Every structure is written in C-alpha cells, then in structure tokens.
Amino acid sequence: MSYVTGGLAYGRVKTSDLLVNTGTAGLLVSTCPGPTCPSPPTAGNGTKTGWTVGTGAEQRLFGSWSGRIEYLFVNLGRTHSSGIFPTGNVTSNSVPIQVNLSSKITDHVLRLGLNYQY
C-alpha cells in the first residue's frame, strides 16, 4: 500500500549567532553579547510551526509482520536576527557593523518501520 501524507509540523528551534573576522591581525572571534556589543543579536529557543508533506509505502512481509518506509519534508519557515557586532577584538575599540541574519528551517526525515499485527 502506497500513501501520501501532509499536515501541521512543529519543532523546537534554538538560534545563536557567531561572527568570525580573519583580518590582518589574525583570527579574531567575536561573540555577542560582549564588552563592545551595543546591540546584541536576538538569540534563544522557541517552538515554530509549519507544514510537512511526504510519501510512504507499507508491505506485508510474512505472517503478521509488515515493513514500511516513509519520507517527510518538513518546513518550519524562517528565523531572522540582527545586531551590531564589533569588527575587531571585543576588548579593543572597534567600529561596529550591522549584521542581519536569516535562516530557512527545513528538515528531511526518512523512517523505516517493522510492524507486528496481532
């Protein structure tokens, strides 16, 4: 038996931001909030809702046993954050830059199953 499925999806999403600057002074890593971050980017955890669509098949194997395979594509939308990051070492005077980040949150799920009918 083959089937198509779809519906509501939800998931917990954790976001954080990191800016790595490889300037002439070498590798400098700046994580906000820091001593020179006047406006840290938004970061955190939350539950997002979206949609899912997929397909699958189930086949009787032997006796009361059956096997199934299912593929789902999950889309939880986008997450956005922005902030002002320093362009140098966070302990020195630096010129801040505006950074806007956007991420598309999707996932691919493959499920295999073994069922026993009693």
Buried (B, 14 or more C-beta within 10 A) or exposed (E): EEEEEEEEBEEEBEBEBEBEBEEEEEEBEBBBEEEBBEEBBBEEEEEBEBEBBBBBEBEEEEEEEBEBEBBBBBBBBEBEBEBBBBBBBBEEEBEBEEBEBEEEBEEEEEEEEEEEEE
